[in-house]
Amino acid sequence: MPIWRAFALATVVVLGVVVTATAWMHGDLIRIRIAPTTLPEAPKRGPARPLTSASPGAFVGTAPWVLSALPECLFQRSVAHGNLAYLRAHLPADATIVANGTTLRFGPCTIFVRGDEVMVRRGPDRLLVPAHVRLYRTAHGLALLRVNGATGELRVYEPPPFSELR
């Protein structure tokens, strides 16, 4: 092999390693998605509606993680994804379902249970956890089970230390 070919091959290999390492470090070019292989992908209900401003400083929006975005009201202690039997087994042992029409207050947030949705009001903000949701009261806070077919998501919340469970 002529020397210029060996030099060209070595240059290509070195440049490939440098580009790959740089992309990996910055995350710009290489993305890895690790998906569970044992559960089928749940059908999508459509994207969460974006948060929009209803009045200056107010937000209106819909997302399954709404309660997780309000640390002054509740903070998320854990989240689990999987089939419903798995999620129900991971509900806190003392969890009792919150009845439709119930209103709960945590810090500056008022939580309304409306059918199979949960609406949160914080000052002028109006946020919705979309259907199909079951809210549970626990000794330490709340648990929210969101069902999507045979799978779902379980989020467990506690009030911040300065808030009282009412």
Buried (B, 14 or more C-beta within 10 A) or exposed (E): EEEEEEEEEEEEEEEEEEEEEEEEEEEEEEEEEEEEEEEEEBEEEEEBEEBEEEEEEEBBBBBBBBBBBBEBBBBBBEEBBBBBEBBEEBBBEEBEBBEEEEEBBBBEBBBBBEEBBBBBBBEEBBBBBBBBBBBBBBEBBBBBBBBBEEBBBBBBBBBBEEBEBE
